[in-house]
Amino acid sequence: MSGRLADEVVLVTGAARGIGGAVAAKAAEEGAAVALLDVLADELAATTAALEQTGARVAAAVGDITDEHAVRRSVDLLVAELGPVTVLVNNAGRNAYADATAMTVAEWDSVFDVDLKGAWLMARQVLPSMIAHRHGSIVNIASIHSQLTTAGMFPYAAAKSGLVGMTRSLALDVARHDIRVPTSPAPTGP
Ligand SMILES: NC(=O)c1ccc[n+]([C@@H]2O[C@H](COP(=O)([O-])OP(=O)(O)OC[C@H]3O[C@@H](n4cnc5c(N)ncnc54)[C@H](O)[C@@H]3O)[C@@H](O)[C@H]2O)c1
Protein backbone atom coordinates (compact mmCIF):
# COMPACT_ATOMS: atom_id res chain seq x y z
CA MET A 1 0.00 0.00 0.00
CA SER A 2 1.40 3.45 -0.89
CA GLY A 3 0.45 6.84 0.53
CA ARG A 4 1.54 9.28 3.22
CA LEU A 5 0.49 6.87 6.00
CA ALA A 6 1.68 3.66 4.36
CA ASP A 7 3.78 2.58 7.34
CA GLU A 8 1.29 3.55 10.03
CA VAL A 9 -1.27 1.65 12.06
CA VAL A 10 -3.98 4.18 12.88
CA LEU A 11 -6.39 3.35 15.71
CA VAL A 12 -9.55 5.47 15.73
CA THR A 13 -11.98 5.38 18.66
CA GLY A 14 -15.64 6.04 17.96
CA ALA A 15 -14.95 4.91 14.40
CA ALA A 16 -18.32 3.32 13.64
CA ARG A 17 -19.81 6.55 12.29
CA GLY A 18 -19.48 10.33 12.06
CA ILE A 19 -16.11 12.06 12.32
CA GLY A 20 -14.37 8.88 13.49
CA GLY A 21 -15.64 6.94 10.49
CA ALA A 22 -14.41 9.72 8.18
CA VAL A 23 -10.99 9.85 9.87
CA ALA A 24 -10.62 6.09 9.49
CA ALA A 25 -11.61 6.24 5.81
CA LYS A 26 -9.11 9.05 5.13
CA ALA A 27 -6.32 7.21 6.95
CA ALA A 28 -7.04 4.11 4.87
CA GLU A 29 -7.04 6.20 1.70
CA GLU A 30 -3.58 7.47 2.71
CA GLY A 31 -2.34 3.89 2.97
CA ALA A 32 -2.58 3.23 6.71
CA ALA A 33 -3.74 0.01 8.28
CA VAL A 34 -6.77 1.09 10.29
CA ALA A 35 -7.97 -0.21 13.63
CA LEU A 36 -11.55 0.71 14.49
CA LEU A 37 -12.97 0.75 18.00
CA ASP A 38 -16.52 1.52 19.03
CA VAL A 39 -19.33 0.37 21.30
CA LEU A 40 -21.85 0.12 18.45
CA ALA A 41 -21.34 -3.41 17.10
CA ASP A 42 -23.69 -3.26 14.09
CA GLU A 43 -22.55 0.16 12.86
CA LEU A 44 -18.93 -0.84 13.41
CA ALA A 45 -19.40 -4.00 11.33
CA ALA A 46 -20.94 -1.99 8.48
CA THR A 47 -18.16 0.63 8.55
CA THR A 48 -15.51 -2.10 8.66
CA ALA A 49 -17.06 -3.93 5.71
CA ALA A 50 -17.19 -0.71 3.67
CA LEU A 51 -13.51 0.00 4.35
CA GLU A 52 -12.50 -3.56 3.51
CA GLN A 53 -14.18 -3.10 0.12
CA THR A 54 -11.58 -0.42 -0.66
CA GLY A 55 -8.74 -2.92 -0.19
CA ALA A 56 -7.56 -1.34 3.07
CA ARG A 57 -6.07 -3.39 5.89
CA VAL A 58 -8.74 -3.09 8.58
CA ALA A 59 -9.43 -4.61 11.99
CA ALA A 60 -12.28 -3.80 14.35
CA ALA A 61 -13.00 -4.29 18.03
CA VAL A 62 -16.18 -3.64 19.97
CA GLY A 63 -15.16 -1.99 23.20
CA ASP A 64 -15.91 0.78 25.65
CA ILE A 65 -13.10 3.34 26.08
CA THR A 66 -14.28 4.11 29.62
CA ASP A 67 -13.57 0.55 30.80
CA GLU A 68 -9.85 -0.10 31.35
CA HIS A 69 -10.25 -3.86 30.89
CA ALA A 70 -12.15 -3.41 27.62
CA VAL A 71 -9.48 -0.96 26.47
CA ARG A 72 -6.73 -3.50 27.15
CA ARG A 73 -8.64 -6.35 25.48
CA SER A 74 -9.56 -4.28 22.44
CA VAL A 75 -6.10 -2.84 21.86
CA ASP A 76 -4.50 -6.28 22.30
CA LEU A 77 -6.89 -7.73 19.71
CA LEU A 78 -6.27 -4.92 17.21
CA VAL A 79 -2.49 -5.08 17.67
CA ALA A 80 -2.56 -8.86 17.15
CA GLU A 81 -4.22 -8.28 13.78
CA LEU A 82 -2.40 -5.19 12.50
CA GLY A 83 0.75 -4.72 14.57
CA PRO A 84 1.62 -1.98 17.07
CA VAL A 85 -0.47 1.17 16.95
CA THR A 86 1.57 4.15 15.70
CA VAL A 87 -1.24 6.72 15.56
CA LEU A 88 -4.06 6.94 18.09
CA VAL A 89 -7.02 9.17 17.27
CA ASN A 90 -9.05 9.73 20.43
CA ASN A 91 -12.29 10.66 18.71
CA ALA A 92 -15.02 8.88 20.70
CA GLY A 93 -17.03 11.46 22.59
CA ARG A 94 -20.49 12.51 23.61
CA ASN A 95 -22.40 15.74 23.92
CA ALA A 96 -23.99 16.81 27.18
CA TYR A 97 -26.86 19.20 27.77
CA ALA A 98 -27.32 18.99 31.55
CA ASP A 99 -28.66 21.45 34.10
CA ALA A 100 -25.90 22.15 36.64
CA THR A 101 -28.42 22.25 39.48
CA ALA A 102 -30.10 18.97 38.60
CA MET A 103 -27.35 16.84 37.12
CA THR A 104 -26.51 13.72 39.10
CA VAL A 105 -22.98 12.64 39.98
CA ALA A 106 -23.48 9.54 37.83
CA GLU A 107 -24.37 11.69 34.82
CA TRP A 108 -21.36 13.97 35.43
CA ASP A 109 -19.09 10.93 35.68
CA SER A 110 -20.45 9.40 32.50
CA VAL A 111 -19.66 12.57 30.50
CA PHE A 112 -16.13 12.90 31.91
CA ASP A 113 -15.53 9.15 31.50
CA VAL A 114 -16.12 9.32 27.74
CA ASP A 115 -14.86 12.81 26.92
CA LEU A 116 -11.75 12.79 29.13
CA LYS A 117 -10.86 9.59 31.00
CA GLY A 118 -11.31 7.37 27.94
CA ALA A 119 -8.70 9.33 26.00
CA TRP A 120 -6.20 8.83 28.81
CA LEU A 121 -6.99 5.10 29.10
CA MET A 122 -6.41 4.68 25.37
CA ALA A 123 -3.19 6.70 25.47
CA ARG A 124 -1.97 4.69 28.46
CA GLN A 125 -2.53 1.47 26.52
CA VAL A 126 -0.69 2.43 23.33
CA LEU A 127 2.13 4.60 24.71
CA PRO A 128 4.51 1.85 25.94
CA SER A 129 4.90 0.49 22.41
CA MET A 130 5.20 4.00 20.91
CA ILE A 131 7.88 4.83 23.47
CA ALA A 132 9.74 1.58 22.77
CA HIS A 133 9.79 2.36 19.03
CA ARG A 134 10.37 6.12 19.50
CA HIS A 135 7.56 6.67 16.99
CA GLY A 136 3.95 7.69 17.36
CA SER A 137 1.27 10.36 17.41
CA ILE A 138 -1.79 10.81 19.57
CA VAL A 139 -4.53 13.08 18.24
CA ASN A 140 -7.24 14.11 20.68
CA ILE A 141 -10.47 15.44 19.17
CA ALA A 142 -11.67 18.21 21.47
CA SER A 143 -14.18 20.89 20.45
CA ILE A 144 -14.64 24.61 19.98
CA HIS A 145 -16.44 24.30 23.33
CA SER A 146 -13.03 23.99 24.99
CA GLN A 147 -12.41 27.64 24.05
CA LEU A 148 -15.88 29.17 23.69
CA THR A 149 -19.20 27.69 24.58
CA THR A 150 -22.92 28.32 24.53
CA ALA A 151 -25.56 28.07 27.22
CA GLY A 152 -26.98 24.62 27.74
CA MET A 153 -23.82 22.62 26.97
CA PHE A 154 -23.01 21.76 30.61
CA PRO A 155 -20.59 20.05 31.33
CA TYR A 156 -19.36 19.24 27.78
CA ALA A 157 -17.22 22.40 27.68
CA ALA A 158 -15.57 21.45 30.97
CA ALA A 159 -14.72 17.93 29.80
CA LYS A 160 -13.38 19.11 26.44
CA SER A 161 -11.33 21.84 28.16
CA GLY A 162 -9.89 19.09 30.33
CA LEU A 163 -9.02 17.14 27.20
CA VAL A 164 -7.09 20.14 25.83
CA GLY A 165 -5.21 20.41 29.13
CA MET A 166 -4.41 16.72 29.06
CA THR A 167 -3.19 17.07 25.47
CA ARG A 168 -0.73 19.83 26.47
CA SER A 169 0.47 17.87 29.46
CA LEU A 170 0.96 14.65 27.50
CA ALA A 171 2.70 16.49 24.65
CA LEU A 172 5.33 17.77 27.06
CA ASP A 173 5.76 14.44 28.81
CA VAL A 174 6.24 12.25 25.72
CA ALA A 175 8.06 14.66 23.38
CA ARG A 176 11.38 13.30 24.64
CA HIS A 177 10.40 9.92 23.17
CA ASP A 178 9.77 11.51 19.75
CA ILE A 179 6.00 11.11 20.15
CA ARG A 180 3.75 13.92 18.99
CA VAL A 181 0.53 14.94 20.73
CA PRO A 182 -0.57 17.94 18.67
CA THR A 183 -2.05 20.73 20.74
CA SER A 184 -3.71 22.73 17.97
CA PRO A 185 -5.02 22.11 14.47
CA ALA A 186 -2.41 22.02 11.72
CA PRO A 187 -2.16 25.47 10.08
CA THR A 188 -4.14 25.62 6.85
CA GLY A 189 -2.90 28.95 5.56
CA PRO A 190 -1.19 32.21 6.47
N1 LIG B 1 -20.06 16.79 15.32
C1 LIG B 1 -19.57 17.95 15.66
O1 LIG B 1 -20.03 19.03 15.23
C2 LIG B 1 -18.38 18.02 16.58
C3 LIG B 1 -17.78 19.26 16.81
C4 LIG B 1 -16.65 19.33 17.62
C5 LIG B 1 -16.15 18.18 18.21
N2 LIG B 1 -16.77 16.99 18.00
C6 LIG B 1 -16.20 15.82 18.64
O2 LIG B 1 -15.84 14.91 17.62
C7 LIG B 1 -15.99 13.58 18.09
C8 LIG B 1 -16.89 12.79 17.15
O3 LIG B 1 -18.13 13.46 17.03
P1 LIG B 1 -19.28 12.93 16.07
O4 LIG B 1 -20.14 14.09 15.78
O5 LIG B 1 -18.74 12.13 14.95
O6 LIG B 1 -20.09 11.99 17.11
P2 LIG B 1 -20.97 10.69 16.88
O7 LIG B 1 -21.89 10.60 18.05
O8 LIG B 1 -21.55 10.65 15.51
O9 LIG B 1 -19.88 9.53 16.97
C9 LIG B 1 -19.24 9.25 18.18
C10 LIG B 1 -18.85 7.80 18.17
O10 LIG B 1 -18.20 7.52 19.41
C11 LIG B 1 -18.70 6.28 19.89
N3 LIG B 1 -18.56 6.21 21.33
C12 LIG B 1 -19.22 6.96 22.25
N4 LIG B 1 -18.90 6.56 23.48
C13 LIG B 1 -18.01 5.55 23.34
C14 LIG B 1 -17.32 4.73 24.25
N5 LIG B 1 -17.50 4.85 25.58
N6 LIG B 1 -16.46 3.79 23.77
C15 LIG B 1 -16.28 3.63 22.44
N7 LIG B 1 -16.93 4.38 21.52
C16 LIG B 1 -17.79 5.31 21.97
C17 LIG B 1 -20.16 6.27 19.47
O11 LIG B 1 -20.71 4.95 19.50
C18 LIG B 1 -20.08 6.86 18.07
O12 LIG B 1 -19.88 5.88 17.08
C19 LIG B 1 -16.52 13.69 19.53
O13 LIG B 1 -15.45 13.63 20.43
C20 LIG B 1 -17.16 15.07 19.54
O14 LIG B 1 -17.20 15.60 20.82
C21 LIG B 1 -17.85 16.90 17.20
The ligand as a MOL file (V3000), in Angstrom:
LIG
                    3D

  0  0  0     0  0            999 V3000
M  V30 BEGIN CTAB
M  V30 COUNTS 44 48 0 0 0
M  V30 BEGIN ATOM
M  V30 1 N -20.0640 16.7900 15.3180 0
M  V30 2 C -19.5720 17.9470 15.6590 0
M  V30 3 O -20.0340 19.0260 15.2340 0
M  V30 4 C -18.3750 18.0240 16.5770 0
M  V30 5 C -17.7770 19.2560 16.8050 0
M  V30 6 C -16.6520 19.3310 17.6240 0
M  V30 7 C -16.1530 18.1840 18.2090 0
M  V30 8 N -16.7750 16.9920 18.0010 0 CHG=1
M  V30 9 C -16.1980 15.8220 18.6370 0
M  V30 10 O -15.8370 14.9100 17.6240 0
M  V30 11 C -15.9910 13.5760 18.0860 0
M  V30 12 C -16.8920 12.7870 17.1550 0
M  V30 13 O -18.1300 13.4560 17.0340 0
M  V30 14 P -19.2830 12.9320 16.0740 0
M  V30 15 O -20.1420 14.0940 15.7760 0
M  V30 16 O -18.7360 12.1260 14.9500 0 CHG=-1
M  V30 17 O -20.0870 11.9940 17.1100 0
M  V30 18 P -20.9710 10.6900 16.8810 0
M  V30 19 O -21.8870 10.6010 18.0490 0
M  V30 20 O -21.5490 10.6490 15.5070 0
M  V30 21 O -19.8800 9.5290 16.9730 0
M  V30 22 C -19.2400 9.2530 18.1770 0
M  V30 23 C -18.8510 7.7960 18.1740 0
M  V30 24 O -18.2010 7.5170 19.4090 0
M  V30 25 C -18.6950 6.2760 19.8900 0
M  V30 26 N -18.5630 6.2090 21.3290 0
M  V30 27 C -19.2220 6.9580 22.2510 0
M  V30 28 N -18.9040 6.5630 23.4800 0
M  V30 29 C -18.0050 5.5500 23.3400 0
M  V30 30 C -17.3180 4.7260 24.2460 0
M  V30 31 N -17.5030 4.8530 25.5790 0
M  V30 32 N -16.4590 3.7950 23.7690 0
M  V30 33 C -16.2780 3.6330 22.4440 0
M  V30 34 N -16.9350 4.3760 21.5240 0
M  V30 35 C -17.7900 5.3090 21.9750 0
M  V30 36 C -20.1600 6.2690 19.4730 0
M  V30 37 O -20.7090 4.9530 19.4990 0
M  V30 38 C -20.0780 6.8630 18.0710 0
M  V30 39 O -19.8760 5.8750 17.0820 0
M  V30 40 C -16.5230 13.6900 19.5260 0
M  V30 41 O -15.4470 13.6330 20.4330 0
M  V30 42 C -17.1620 15.0680 19.5420 0
M  V30 43 O -17.2010 15.6010 20.8170 0
M  V30 44 C -17.8550 16.8960 17.2000 0
M  V30 END ATOM
M  V30 BEGIN BOND
M  V30 1 1 1 2
M  V30 2 2 2 3
M  V30 3 1 2 4
M  V30 4 1 4 5
M  V30 5 2 4 44
M  V30 6 2 5 6
M  V30 7 1 6 7
M  V30 8 2 7 8
M  V30 9 1 8 9
M  V30 10 1 8 44
M  V30 11 1 9 10
M  V30 12 1 9 42
M  V30 13 1 10 11
M  V30 14 1 11 12
M  V30 15 1 11 40
M  V30 16 1 12 13
M  V30 17 1 13 14
M  V30 18 2 14 15
M  V30 19 1 14 16
M  V30 20 1 14 17
M  V30 21 1 17 18
M  V30 22 2 18 19
M  V30 23 1 18 20
M  V30 24 1 18 21
M  V30 25 1 21 22
M  V30 26 1 22 23
M  V30 27 1 23 24
M  V30 28 1 23 38
M  V30 29 1 24 25
M  V30 30 1 25 26
M  V30 31 1 25 36
M  V30 32 1 26 27
M  V30 33 1 26 35
M  V30 34 2 27 28
M  V30 35 1 28 29
M  V30 36 1 29 30
M  V30 37 2 29 35
M  V30 38 1 30 31
M  V30 39 2 30 32
M  V30 40 1 32 33
M  V30 41 2 33 34
M  V30 42 1 34 35
M  V30 43 1 36 37
M  V30 44 1 36 38
M  V30 45 1 38 39
M  V30 46 1 40 41
M  V30 47 1 40 42
M  V30 48 1 42 43
M  V30 END BOND
M  V30 END CTAB
M  END
